[in-house]
Amino acid sequence: MRISVIGGTGLIGTRLVAQLIADGHDVVVASRATGVNSYTGEGLAEALAGAQALIDVSNSDYLDEAAANEFFYGSTLNLLTYGAAAGVAHHVALSVVGTDRLARTEGGYFAAKATQERLIRQSGRPYSIVHATQFFEFIANIADAGTDRNVVRLSRALFQPMAADDVAAAVATVAVGKPVNRVVEFAGPEQFRLEELVRRRLRDRNDLREVRVDPLARYFGTDLDERELLPGPDATIATTRYEEWIDAGGRPNVALEGTPA
């Protein structure tokens, strides 16, 4: 199966490409690093030529709603248009658990992700949208976003993070299957408080920043209710636990294609 991976050189993209190649698929790695720009359309026709599936794991570097929305709107329209012209039979996009709820209540980056999802749903093209929880590899970025001087301020919201390898495996499985034309959710096997796991991750990295619970703290500009980052009851649960990921040499802060995830 020929599959084009948009954002194929990022945190999830590199793992996804490796998984698909190991499974015997013909993979096109498409990103700005390989001369493909989904926002401008540069290189898209060539990257999608002959592809049966398109997987979009690209992201925006912008948290501001207007800038992020401009990226996701333009990029998604291009992918849908070029994909239709190329005869792509399955459009797959990676998004975030809680996007719909956070878009309605808070806007910002999540409103832009909701725009991406809406364009895909309304396109008439066969699709699957994968909602994943936050990645273990992303925890240090959560700490950085909440840092004020040497103090990390976080809410007590619950989340259920998963390993990036598990995210990539989930996306690969969905992509090679039939389009489901809906959202499917994936999450890690354990629930944590944000401040609990960030504190553990900083300790594992010998990072001396203090972590404090702050009911006014925002998550990448967004207010969180306690359960807004949690998956629904039908989510598929990955197997890798946090301590297993650490024992396997969990890698901190691999370059991301964008910020929230």
C-alpha angles and dihedrals in degrees: 000000000000111000129180114209113203108205089022096157098056133092096283096025096062092050092044093051091050091049094050094047090049088053090055101256128143103243130195112201107213123184139116087272089062095043098265122122115183092191097055095028093237110157095355097119091054094043093052099040109126094358119145092192136029119201117195112201094149121124143195123254088212127091093182108103097228095048094042091046091052090054097046094042095050096039095047094047089051093049092049093046097045091040092055091048090051093048095244107179100196127038111194124185130185115221139157133276108248096026094127094049095044093045091056096046105031112014113196119106091349092057087056091050088049089054089054091051093046092053090051094048093048096044097086089230121126107261149163123202115204116206112197130179122239118298125244086231089060098056094093089053089055088053092049092050091052097045121119108180102312097337125091111210116198138164122241092247117145123238137175107213128190140198118271089234089059091049091052092048091050093050091047092052092050093046097055092047129075118288110267095196092219143067120287120193131217128184143168123265098249136059121219138173110250093239092047097058095037088054091051092047093051090049090051088054094046088243109159098202114129117237117214132182110238120178089204095052115120129216107230089328094318131112111230131210114212096263104028094107095050123103125241125258094267096058119127109240119223120219106228114101122204096251090048089053091050092047089051090056100269107212119227125219103353107183111281127210092229132340125270117052 
